[in-house]
């Protein structure tokens, strides 16, 4: 069976700003959860902050975001979005690997893992801020 082309959706500057707002909110939640020792919630929110940050960067740089079921498609789109996209893709790849454990697995997440996830999400959101600021 032939490989399906990646699904994407167009992104305007206004939508990129909305994705950044979402990324910021998820990051704030992740930090709050971390401070309250809610490691699973902190990790899950960190993942979602990074996903939204990736939509900002790919949206600004290519005018589109991934709409596929696989986060791998978002990573590929980011890698084509300049040095900022490549840097964000590295942290996003680490974070999406934690998503199943944070959201579907019954086991706990270690505090160090959660702290690292929140730090990675913070880097992703900072990249998204910088990329959006360069276009507005």
OpenMM code with the backbone's topology and positions (N, CA, C; nanometers):
from openmm import Vec3, app, unit

residues = "UNK UNK UNK UNK UNK UNK UNK UNK UNK UNK UNK UNK UNK UNK UNK UNK UNK UNK UNK UNK UNK UNK UNK UNK UNK UNK UNK UNK UNK UNK UNK UNK UNK UNK UNK UNK UNK UNK UNK UNK UNK UNK UNK UNK UNK UNK UNK UNK UNK UNK UNK UNK UNK UNK UNK UNK UNK UNK UNK UNK UNK UNK UNK UNK UNK UNK UNK UNK UNK UNK UNK UNK UNK UNK UNK UNK UNK UNK UNK UNK UNK UNK UNK UNK UNK UNK UNK UNK UNK UNK UNK UNK UNK UNK UNK UNK UNK UNK UNK UNK UNK UNK UNK UNK UNK UNK UNK UNK UNK UNK UNK UNK UNK UNK UNK UNK UNK UNK UNK UNK UNK UNK UNK UNK UNK UNK UNK UNK UNK UNK UNK UNK UNK UNK UNK UNK".split()
positions = [
    Vec3(0.0842, -0.1173, 0.0000),
    Vec3(0.0000, 0.0000, 0.0000),
    Vec3(0.0890, 0.1240, 0.0000),
    Vec3(0.0594, 0.2211, -0.0879),
    Vec3(0.1440, 0.3412, -0.0955),
    Vec3(0.1313, 0.4264, 0.0302),
    Vec3(0.2412, 0.4932, 0.0618),
    Vec3(0.2444, 0.5805, 0.1790),
    Vec3(0.1546, 0.7013, 0.1550),
    Vec3(0.0712, 0.7323, 0.2545),
    Vec3(-0.0193, 0.8467, 0.2458),
    Vec3(0.0594, 0.9759, 0.2682),
    Vec3(0.0253, 1.0801, 0.1909),
    Vec3(0.0924, 1.2084, 0.2158),
    Vec3(0.0488, 1.2629, 0.3508),
    Vec3(0.1348, 1.3406, 0.4145),
    Vec3(0.1003, 1.3958, 0.5454),
    Vec3(-0.0223, 1.4877, 0.5349),
    Vec3(-0.1093, 1.4780, 0.6332),
    Vec3(-0.2256, 1.5666, 0.6380),
    Vec3(-0.1854, 1.6944, 0.7084),
    Vec3(-0.2239, 1.8066, 0.6508),
    Vec3(-0.1945, 1.9361, 0.7105),
    Vec3(-0.3182, 2.0249, 0.7038),
    Vec3(-0.3134, 2.1313, 0.7823),
    Vec3(-0.4163, 2.2350, 0.7786),
    Vec3(-0.3459, 2.3692, 0.7715),
    Vec3(-0.4033, 2.4641, 0.6990),
    Vec3(-0.3406, 2.5966, 0.6920),
    Vec3(-0.3465, 2.6683, 0.8263),
    Vec3(-0.2484, 2.7536, 0.8497),
    Vec3(-0.2404, 2.8318, 0.9735),
    Vec3(-0.2139, 2.9773, 0.9377),
    Vec3(-0.2995, 3.0653, 0.9880),
    Vec3(-0.2790, 3.2090, 0.9714),
    Vec3(-0.1977, 3.2627, 1.0891),
    Vec3(-0.1530, 3.3854, 1.0783),
    Vec3(-0.0822, 3.4491, 1.1898),
    Vec3(-0.1741, 3.4558, 1.3117),
    Vec3(-0.2998, 3.4911, 1.2906),
    Vec3(-0.3947, 3.4990, 1.4025),
    Vec3(-0.4103, 3.3630, 1.4705),
    Vec3(-0.4164, 3.2567, 1.3930),
    Vec3(-0.4271, 3.1234, 1.4517),
    Vec3(-0.2987, 3.0850, 1.5244),
    Vec3(-0.1842, 3.1235, 1.4692),
    Vec3(-0.0569, 3.0951, 1.5359),
    Vec3(-0.0545, 3.1612, 1.6738),
    Vec3(-0.1079, 3.2823, 1.6835),
    Vec3(-0.1171, 3.3497, 1.8133),
    Vec3(-0.2055, 3.2705, 1.9086),
    Vec3(-0.3149, 3.2153, 1.8579),
    Vec3(-0.4039, 3.1344, 1.9412),
    Vec3(-0.3339, 3.0061, 1.9877),
    Vec3(-0.2571, 2.9437, 1.8985),
    Vec3(-0.1814, 2.8249, 1.9388),
    Vec3(-0.0789, 2.8605, 2.0463),
    Vec3(-0.0177, 2.9775, 2.0345),
    Vec3(0.0771, 3.0189, 2.1376),
    Vec3(0.0056, 3.0415, 2.2701),
    Vec3(-0.1116, 3.1020, 2.2662),
    Vec3(-0.1893, 3.1200, 2.3896),
    Vec3(-0.2174, 2.9848, 2.4553),
    Vec3(-0.2550, 2.8859, 2.3747),
    Vec3(-0.2815, 2.7524, 2.4283),
    Vec3(-0.1534, 2.6922, 2.4876),
    Vec3(-0.0421, 2.7079, 2.4157),
    Vec3(0.0855, 2.6546, 2.4643),
    Vec3(0.1221, 2.7181, 2.5984),
    Vec3(0.1026, 2.8486, 2.6074),
    Vec3(0.1332, 2.9207, 2.7319),
    Vec3(0.0448, 2.8696, 2.8463),
    Vec3(-0.0833, 2.8475, 2.8179),
    Vec3(-0.1747, 2.8004, 2.9217),
    Vec3(-0.1380, 2.6596, 2.9684),
    Vec3(-0.1073, 2.5718, 2.8738),
    Vec3(-0.0654, 2.4370, 2.9120),
    Vec3(0.0645, 2.4400, 2.9925),
    Vec3(0.1580, 2.5267, 2.9533),
    Vec3(0.2840, 2.5367, 3.0267),
    Vec3(0.2604, 2.5879, 3.1680),
    Vec3(0.1746, 2.6880, 3.1832),
    Vec3(0.1428, 2.7385, 3.3166),
    Vec3(0.0805, 2.6283, 3.4018),
    Vec3(-0.0077, 2.5521, 3.3416),
    Vec3(-0.0697, 2.4407, 3.4131),
    Vec3(0.0351, 2.3370, 3.4531),
    Vec3(0.1261, 2.3078, 3.3613),
    Vec3(0.2322, 2.2105, 3.3908),
    Vec3(0.3163, 2.2566, 3.5087),
    Vec3(0.3506, 2.3847, 3.5113),
    Vec3(0.4290, 2.4378, 3.6230),
    Vec3(0.3511, 2.4330, 3.7536),
    Vec3(0.2230, 2.4682, 3.7488),
    Vec3(0.1391, 2.4606, 3.8689),
    Vec3(0.1304, 2.3173, 3.9196),
    Vec3(0.1060, 2.2245, 3.8274),
    Vec3(0.0949, 2.0837, 3.8664),
    Vec3(0.2256, 2.0325, 3.9254),
    Vec3(0.3360, 2.0723, 3.8670),
    Vec3(0.4663, 2.0317, 3.9184),
    Vec3(0.4844, 2.0829, 4.0614),
    Vec3(0.4468, 2.2076, 4.0851),
    Vec3(0.4571, 2.2657, 4.2183),
    Vec3(0.3686, 2.1968, 4.3214),
    Vec3(0.2629, 2.1330, 4.2749),
    Vec3(0.1709, 2.0614, 4.3639),
    Vec3(0.1973, 1.9105, 4.3647),
    Vec3(0.3106, 1.8695, 4.3082),
    Vec3(0.3515, 1.7288, 4.3016),
    Vec3(0.2525, 1.6400, 4.2260),
    Vec3(0.1886, 1.6977, 4.1256),
    Vec3(0.1003, 1.6215, 4.0375),
    Vec3(0.1800, 1.5907, 3.9110),
    Vec3(0.2631, 1.4868, 3.9195),
    Vec3(0.3597, 1.4573, 3.8147),
    Vec3(0.2956, 1.4118, 3.6839),
    Vec3(0.1898, 1.3350, 3.6926),
    Vec3(0.1225, 1.2885, 3.5711),
    Vec3(0.0603, 1.4066, 3.4975),
    Vec3(-0.0127, 1.4890, 3.5694),
    Vec3(-0.0761, 1.6055, 3.5079),
    Vec3(0.0283, 1.7029, 3.4540),
    Vec3(0.1368, 1.7227, 3.5279),
    Vec3(0.2434, 1.8119, 3.4820),
    Vec3(0.3020, 1.7627, 3.3501),
    Vec3(0.3250, 1.6334, 3.3415),
    Vec3(0.3835, 1.5767, 3.2206),
    Vec3(0.2866, 1.5862, 3.1041),
    Vec3(0.1614, 1.5532, 3.1275),
    Vec3(0.0615, 1.5609, 3.0215),
    Vec3(0.0468, 1.7041, 2.9700),
    Vec3(0.0400, 1.7996, 3.0599),
    Vec3(0.0295, 1.9401, 3.0184),
    Vec3(0.1542, 1.9858, 2.9443),
    Vec3(0.2696, 1.9376, 2.9855),
    Vec3(0.3941, 1.9718, 2.9159),
    Vec3(0.3903, 1.9220, 2.7721),
    Vec3(0.3415, 1.8013, 2.7530),
    Vec3(0.3293, 1.7448, 2.6176),
    Vec3(0.2405, 1.8346, 2.5325),
    Vec3(0.1256, 1.8727, 2.5864),
    Vec3(0.0315, 1.9539, 2.5091),
    Vec3(0.0841, 2.0956, 2.4842),
    Vec3(0.1620, 2.1484, 2.5767),
    Vec3(0.2258, 2.2786, 2.5531),
    Vec3(0.3195, 2.2699, 2.4333),
    Vec3(0.3979, 2.1643, 2.4284),
    Vec3(0.4937, 2.1485, 2.3183),
    Vec3(0.4233, 2.1241, 2.1856),
    Vec3(0.3159, 2.0483, 2.1862),
    Vec3(0.2414, 2.0235, 2.0623),
    Vec3(0.1875, 2.1553, 2.0068),
    Vec3(0.1305, 2.2369, 2.0931),
    Vec3(0.0796, 2.3661, 2.0471),
    Vec3(0.1917, 2.4588, 2.0033),
    Vec3(0.3041, 2.4543, 2.0730),
    Vec3(0.4201, 2.5340, 2.0307),
    Vec3(0.4677, 2.4910, 1.8922),
    Vec3(0.4619, 2.3621, 1.8661),
    Vec3(0.5043, 2.3144, 1.7338),
    Vec3(0.4106, 2.3650, 1.6255),
    Vec3(0.2814, 2.3775, 1.6571),
    Vec3(0.1868, 2.4311, 1.5588),
    Vec3(0.2181, 2.5774, 1.5278),
    Vec3(0.2669, 2.6514, 1.6270),
    Vec3(0.3077, 2.7904, 1.6042),
    Vec3(0.4242, 2.7948, 1.5060),
    Vec3(0.5273, 2.7180, 1.5338),
    Vec3(0.6491, 2.7249, 1.4530),
    Vec3(0.6243, 2.6754, 1.3110),
    Vec3(0.5624, 2.5602, 1.2967),
    Vec3(0.5378, 2.5116, 1.1607),
    Vec3(0.4374, 2.6022, 1.0899),
    Vec3(0.3394, 2.6561, 1.1645),
    Vec3(0.2420, 2.7463, 1.1038),
    Vec3(0.3054, 2.8741, 1.0522),
    Vec3(0.3943, 2.9322, 1.1303),
    Vec3(0.4620, 3.0559, 1.0878),
    Vec3(0.5579, 3.0271, 0.9732),
    Vec3(0.6347, 2.9211, 0.9843),
    Vec3(0.7387, 2.8943, 0.8856),
    Vec3(0.6863, 2.8344, 0.7548),
    Vec3(0.5787, 2.7554, 0.7615),
    Vec3(0.5313, 2.6900, 0.6385),
    Vec3(0.3865, 2.7242, 0.6044),
    Vec3(0.3187, 2.7942, 0.6952),
    Vec3(0.1794, 2.8269, 0.6713),
    Vec3(0.0847, 2.7106, 0.6971),
    Vec3(0.1375, 2.6054, 0.7583),
    Vec3(0.0531, 2.4887, 0.7863),
    Vec3(0.0990, 2.4179, 0.9125),
    Vec3(0.0082, 2.3350, 0.9652),
    Vec3(0.0408, 2.2513, 1.0793),
    Vec3(0.0002, 2.1099, 1.0453),
    Vec3(0.0552, 2.0170, 1.1173),
    Vec3(0.0209, 1.8770, 1.0964),
    Vec3(-0.1207, 1.8511, 1.1448),
    Vec3(-0.1953, 1.7745, 1.0683),
    Vec3(-0.3306, 1.7356, 1.1068),
    Vec3(-0.3442, 1.5840, 1.1043),
    Vec3(-0.2302, 1.5158, 1.0981),
    Vec3(-0.2310, 1.3704, 1.0941),
    Vec3(-0.2468, 1.3103, 1.2316),
    Vec3(-0.2738, 1.1831, 1.2347),
    Vec3(-0.2913, 1.1131, 1.3616),
    Vec3(-0.1577, 1.0855, 1.4299),
    Vec3(-0.0501, 1.0882, 1.3547),
    Vec3(0.0815, 1.0577, 1.4082),
    Vec3(0.1576, 1.1860, 1.4402),
    Vec3(0.2133, 1.1915, 1.5597),
    Vec3(0.2977, 1.3062, 1.5943),
    Vec3(0.4258, 1.3059, 1.5115),
    Vec3(0.4580, 1.1914, 1.4530),
    Vec3(0.5738, 1.1844, 1.3649),
    Vec3(0.5606, 1.2780, 1.2467),
    Vec3(0.4388, 1.2976, 1.1994),
    Vec3(0.4169, 1.3906, 1.0887),
    Vec3(0.4470, 1.5336, 1.1318),
    Vec3(0.4085, 1.5685, 1.2533),
    Vec3(0.4387, 1.7019, 1.3048),
    Vec3(0.5893, 1.7213, 1.3169),
    Vec3(0.6591, 1.6162, 1.3603),
    Vec3(0.8053, 1.6244, 1.3723),
    Vec3(0.8697, 1.6478, 1.2361),
    Vec3(0.8217, 1.5795, 1.1348),
    Vec3(0.8778, 1.5969, 1.0004),
    Vec3(0.8532, 1.7384, 0.9487),
    Vec3(0.7348, 1.7903, 0.9717),
    Vec3(0.7037, 1.9267, 0.9302),
    Vec3(0.7918, 2.0272, 1.0038),
    Vec3(0.8141, 2.0045, 1.1324),
    Vec3(0.9021, 2.0928, 1.2092),
    Vec3(1.0444, 2.0915, 1.1558),
    Vec3(1.0924, 1.9741, 1.1199),
    Vec3(1.2296, 1.9626, 1.0707),
    Vec3(1.2505, 2.0401, 0.9409),
    Vec3(1.1411, 2.0721, 0.8734),
    Vec3(1.1473, 2.1512, 0.7501),
    Vec3(1.1204, 2.2983, 0.7776),
    Vec3(1.1155, 2.3354, 0.9049),
    Vec3(1.0791, 2.4714, 0.9451),
    Vec3(1.1967, 2.5501, 1.0005),
    Vec3(1.3143, 2.5247, 0.9492),
    Vec3(1.4321, 2.5996, 0.9906),
    Vec3(1.4944, 2.5485, 1.1186),
    Vec3(1.5985, 2.6182, 1.1624),
    Vec3(1.6741, 2.5764, 1.2807),
    Vec3(1.5865, 2.5733, 1.4059),
    Vec3(1.4946, 2.6688, 1.4174),
    Vec3(1.4052, 2.6687, 1.5327),
    Vec3(1.3159, 2.5448, 1.5315),
    Vec3(1.2689, 2.5078, 1.4150),
    Vec3(1.1863, 2.3882, 1.4035),
    Vec3(1.2624, 2.2621, 1.4395),
    Vec3(1.3864, 2.2547, 1.3964),
    Vec3(1.4698, 2.1380, 1.4284),
    Vec3(1.4927, 2.1300, 1.5791),
    Vec3(1.5213, 2.2439, 1.6417),
    Vec3(1.5438, 2.2458, 1.7868),
    Vec3(1.4168, 2.2062, 1.8614),
    Vec3(1.3033, 2.2602, 1.8206),
    Vec3(1.1778, 2.2256, 1.8866),
    Vec3(1.1451, 2.0778, 1.8662),
    Vec3(1.1724, 2.0267, 1.7480),
    Vec3(1.1434, 1.8854, 1.7174),
    Vec3(1.2163, 1.7909, 1.8135),
    Vec3(1.3369, 1.8268, 1.8536),
    Vec3(1.4128, 1.7405, 1.9458),
    Vec3(1.3397, 1.7258, 2.0790),
    Vec3(1.2956, 1.8385, 2.1357),
    Vec3(1.2236, 1.8310, 2.2628),
    Vec3(1.0852, 1.7690, 2.2435),
    Vec3(1.0180, 1.8024, 2.1342),
    Vec3(0.8854, 1.7461, 2.1103),
    Vec3(0.8917, 1.5941, 2.0982),
    Vec3(0.9941, 1.5433, 2.0327),
    Vec3(1.0074, 1.3976, 2.0183),
    Vec3(1.0192, 1.3312, 2.1551),
    Vec3(1.0953, 1.3915, 2.2442),
    Vec3(1.1095, 1.3351, 2.3794),
    Vec3(0.9766, 1.3412, 2.4550),
    Vec3(0.9053, 1.4502, 2.4355),
    Vec3(0.7801, 1.4684, 2.5077),
    Vec3(0.6691, 1.3766, 2.4567),
    Vec3(0.6547, 1.3645, 2.3261),
    Vec3(0.5470, 1.2777, 2.2764),
    Vec3(0.5731, 1.1317, 2.3128),
    Vec3(0.6993, 1.0978, 2.3361),
    Vec3(0.7291, 0.9617, 2.3822),
    Vec3(0.6735, 0.9378, 2.5233),
    Vec3(0.6562, 1.0444, 2.6005),
    Vec3(0.6000, 1.0337, 2.7357),
    Vec3(0.4471, 1.0359, 2.7367),
    Vec3(0.3868, 1.0785, 2.6284),
    Vec3(0.2415, 1.0957, 2.6240),
    Vec3(0.1652, 0.9681, 2.6605),
    Vec3(0.1985, 0.8531, 2.6030),
    Vec3(0.1226, 0.7327, 2.6401),
    Vec3(0.1297, 0.7007, 2.7893),
    Vec3(0.2477, 0.7165, 2.8480),
    Vec3(0.2615, 0.6873, 2.9906),
    Vec3(0.1823, 0.7875, 3.0741),
    Vec3(0.1880, 0.9143, 3.0359),
    Vec3(0.1192, 1.0176, 3.1129),
    Vec3(-0.0326, 1.0087, 3.0991),
    Vec3(-0.0793, 0.9652, 2.9839),
    Vec3(-0.2223, 0.9728, 2.9594),
    Vec3(-0.2951, 0.8388, 2.9600),
    Vec3(-0.2238, 0.7296, 2.9401),
    Vec3(-0.2940, 0.6022, 2.9263),
    Vec3(-0.2452, 0.4930, 3.0208),
    Vec3(-0.1232, 0.5026, 3.0669),
    Vec3(-0.0639, 0.4010, 3.1525),
    Vec3(-0.1013, 0.4291, 3.2978),
    Vec3(-0.1328, 0.3270, 3.3754),
    Vec3(-0.1717, 0.3519, 3.5146),
    Vec3(-0.0551, 0.3849, 3.6083),
    Vec3(0.0674, 0.3658, 3.5634),
    Vec3(0.1808, 0.3868, 3.6538),
    Vec3(0.2123, 0.5349, 3.6723),
    Vec3(0.2843, 0.5643, 3.7797),
    Vec3(0.3246, 0.7003, 3.8124),
    Vec3(0.4368, 0.7480, 3.7204),
    Vec3(0.4606, 0.8772, 3.7263),
    Vec3(0.5737, 0.9376, 3.6563),
    Vec3(0.6666, 0.9940, 3.7627),
    Vec3(0.7925, 0.9614, 3.7506),
    Vec3(0.8921, 1.0059, 3.8483),
    Vec3(0.9027, 1.1586, 3.8473),
    Vec3(0.9265, 1.2183, 3.9645),
    Vec3(0.9404, 1.3637, 3.9710),
    Vec3(1.0468, 1.4194, 3.8764),
    Vec3(1.1582, 1.3504, 3.8642),
    Vec3(1.2636, 1.3976, 3.7736),
    Vec3(1.2189, 1.3970, 3.6285),
    Vec3(1.1431, 1.2971, 3.5914),
    Vec3(1.0908, 1.2889, 3.4550),
    Vec3(0.9928, 1.4036, 3.4295),
    Vec3(0.9057, 1.4296, 3.5256),
    Vec3(0.8089, 1.5385, 3.5113),
    Vec3(0.8791, 1.6740, 3.5041),
    Vec3(0.9785, 1.6947, 3.5905),
    Vec3(1.0538, 1.8216, 3.5878),
    Vec3(1.1209, 1.8413, 3.4519),
    Vec3(1.1798, 1.7365, 3.4020),
    Vec3(1.2462, 1.7453, 3.2714),
    Vec3(1.1449, 1.7742, 3.1605),
    Vec3(1.0276, 1.7124, 3.1680),
    Vec3(0.9239, 1.7361, 3.0677),
    Vec3(0.8805, 1.8827, 3.0679),
    Vec3(0.8641, 1.9387, 3.1864),
    Vec3(0.8225, 2.0782, 3.1963),
    Vec3(0.9327, 2.1704, 3.1438),
    Vec3(1.0573, 2.1389, 3.1725),
    Vec3(1.1692, 2.2180, 3.1191),
    Vec3(1.1714, 2.2118, 2.9668),
    Vec3(1.1528, 2.0929, 2.9105),
    Vec3(1.1516, 2.0770, 2.7650),
    Vec3(1.0367, 2.1555, 2.7032),
    Vec3(0.9200, 2.1481, 2.7653),
    Vec3(0.8052, 2.2237, 2.7154),
    Vec3(0.8333, 2.3732, 2.7213),
    Vec3(0.8997, 2.4168, 2.8272),
    Vec3(0.9360, 2.5579, 2.8381),
    Vec3(1.0242, 2.6029, 2.7237),
    Vec3(1.1195, 2.5180, 2.6861),
    Vec3(1.2055, 2.5518, 2.5714),
    Vec3(1.1229, 2.5602, 2.4426),
    Vec3(1.0292, 2.4677, 2.4268),
    Vec3(0.9445, 2.4677, 2.3073),
    Vec3(0.8613, 2.5956, 2.2989),
    Vec3(0.8022, 2.6343, 2.4101),
    Vec3(0.7195, 2.7546, 2.4127),
    Vec3(0.8054, 2.8780, 2.3886),
    Vec3(0.9252, 2.8813, 2.4425),
    Vec3(1.0147, 2.9953, 2.4187),
    Vec3(1.0492, 3.0066, 2.2700),
    Vec3(1.0741, 2.8953, 2.2051),
    Vec3(1.1007, 2.8978, 2.0609),
    Vec3(0.9791, 2.9514, 1.9868),
    Vec3(0.8617, 2.9050, 2.0231),
    Vec3(0.7384, 2.9509, 1.9577),
    Vec3(0.7192, 3.1015, 1.9768),
    Vec3(0.7460, 3.1511, 2.0962),
    Vec3(0.7359, 3.2964, 2.1227),
    Vec3(0.8285, 3.3738, 2.0290),
    Vec3(0.9513, 3.3262, 2.0207),
    Vec3(1.0523, 3.3944, 1.9388),
    Vec3(1.0140, 3.3927, 1.7907),
    Vec3(0.9684, 3.2792, 1.7419),
    Vec3(0.9307, 3.2674, 1.6010),
    Vec3(0.8109, 3.3569, 1.5701),
    Vec3(0.7111, 3.3564, 1.6569),
    Vec3(0.5947, 3.4410, 1.6339),
    Vec3(0.6331, 3.5881, 1.6409),
    Vec3(0.7162, 3.6262, 1.7373),
    Vec3(0.7571, 3.7665, 1.7507),
    Vec3(0.8323, 3.8138, 1.6270),
    Vec3(0.9016, 3.7241, 1.5612),
    Vec3(0.9770, 3.7629, 1.4410),
    Vec3(0.8840, 3.7915, 1.3220),
    Vec3(0.7588, 3.7512, 1.3324),
    Vec3(0.6641, 3.7693, 1.2233),
    Vec3(0.5549, 3.8701, 1.2523),
    Vec3(0.5522, 3.9231, 1.3740),
    Vec3(0.4433, 4.0179, 1.4059),
    Vec3(0.4988, 4.1555, 1.4348),
] * unit.nanometer
topology = app.Topology()
chain = topology.addChain("A")
for resn in residues:
    res = topology.addResidue(resn, chain)
    for name in ("N", "CA", "C"):
        topology.addAtom(name, app.Element.getBySymbol(name[0]), res)
